């Protein structure tokens, strides 16, 4: 329960944009986890099935057989790379939302200062502190996604080439 209060306090300090960053972060991690689940849970079964179908073929050397092999590898590649563009887009949105939060926070700071007619350093420091929290949150969210999506891309590349190698050596 204390964690929830800490998160709500953090969001209160950073403004409404943090809710959007949280939503994007949730979606990004949902898709990342789903991709990892597919690659390590479902894909091995599909790869074994493709290899078994290939091995059961009498013709593996003709032009037509090679086209079938290439099509199967392409279908597997598409399945492995599914939602990767969406994940990359969500990663790119995080720092942009953070910047939006900083800009709107700074507008609030200057609006408050102009309305009160004061430019005290303490008031500015508090406002700037609040305005920079979304940038930090957006960057942290993006960095976590960049690391894991890069690993995911590398894994899909390797698995696609392993499948192609397995089909060409039999």
N, C-alpha and C positions, 0 to 999 in steps of 0.2 A: 504494500500500500504506500510505503514511503517513496518507492520508486516512481509511482504515478504522480505523487505530489511534487517530486523533484522535476519530473518532465513537464508538468503543467507550469511550474514556476519558471523553468527555462523558456517555455513558449511565451509566457507572459512578459519576460524580459526582452524577447526577440521580436514579438509582434505576430500578426496574423499570417505572414508569409511562411512562418515555420510550420504551420498546419499543412500548407501545400508541399513544402519540402518533405515533410513526414509522409504525406500521401504518395508522392513520387518515389520516395525511398522504399516504402512498403511494396509498391508495385514492382519496382526494380528487383528487390530481393525475392519477391514471389516468383518472378520469371527466372531469376538466376537459380533458385533452388529447384524449380521445375526442370530446368535444363540439365542440372547436375543429376537429378533423379532419372531423367530420360537417358542420359549418356552412360551412367553407371548401372542403371537398373533395367531399362527396356532395350536399349540399343544392342547390347551383347547378344540377346536372344534373336533380334532381327538380323544381325550380322551372321550368326550361325545358320539361320534359315536361308539367307542368301547364298552362303558358301555351300550349304547342302544342296540347294537347287542347282547351283553351278556344277558341283561335282556329279550330280545325277544326269547331267546332259551328256549325250554321246558326242555332240559336236562342240568343241571348245576352241577350235582354231580358225574356222572360216571367218570371212568378213562379217557375216550376219551374227555369228556368235560373239565376236568382239563388240559389235554394236549393242547387243543385248547386255553384255558385261558392263559396258560404259553407261548404259541407261540405268542399270541396277546400282552402280556406284554413284551416279548422279542423284538418284532418288534417295539413297542413304545420306549423301552429303546435304541434300535439301532438308531432310528430317533432322540431321544433326545441327544445322545452322538455323533452324526455325526459331523465330523470335529474337535472334541476335541483333537485328537492326533496331527493334523496339527497345531492347536493353540498352544499346548504345545511345539511343535518343533520350531515354530516361536519365542516363548518366550525364549527358550534355545539358539537360534541363536543370539539374540540381544547382550548379554554380550560377546559372542565369537567374533562377528564382532567388538565390542568395543575394545577388546584385540588386534585384528588384527590391528586396527587403531593405537593403542598405540605402538605396535611393529614396524609397518612401520614408524610411526612418529619418534621413537627413532633412527631407522636406518638412516632416513633423517638427524637427528640432528648430529649423529656421522659422517655421510658422509660429511656433510657441514663443520664440525669442522676439519676433516682430510684434506679436500681439501684446506681450508684456513690456516691450520697450527696453528690455535689458539684454545685455550680452555677457552675462557672468560666465567665467570660465567653468565654474562648477556645474552650471546648468548645461553648458555645451558638452562637457565631458560625459555627463550622464546620458545625454541624448546620443552622442557619438558611440558610447558603449553599447547602447541599445541598438543602434543602427548597424553595428558591425557583427552582431551575433548571427544574423541570417547569412552573411557571407561565409563566416566560419562553418556554419551548419551545412550550407550548400557544398562547400569544398570538401568537408569530411565525408559527406554522403557520396559525392562523385568519386573521391579517391578510393573508397571501399569498393565501389562498383567497378572502377577501372581495373583494379588488381584482379578481381575474380572473373570479370568478363574476358580479360586477356588470357588468363589461364584456361578459360572455357574455349576460347577460339583456338588456342594451341592444341588443346585436347581433341577438338573436332577435326582439326587438320591432320593430326597424327592418326586418328581412328579411320578417317577417310582413306588415307594412303595405305594403312594396314589392310583395309578391306580390298582395295585395288590390288595390292601385292598378293594377298591370299587367293584372289580370283585368277591372277595371271600365272601363278606358279603351279596351278593344278591342271 
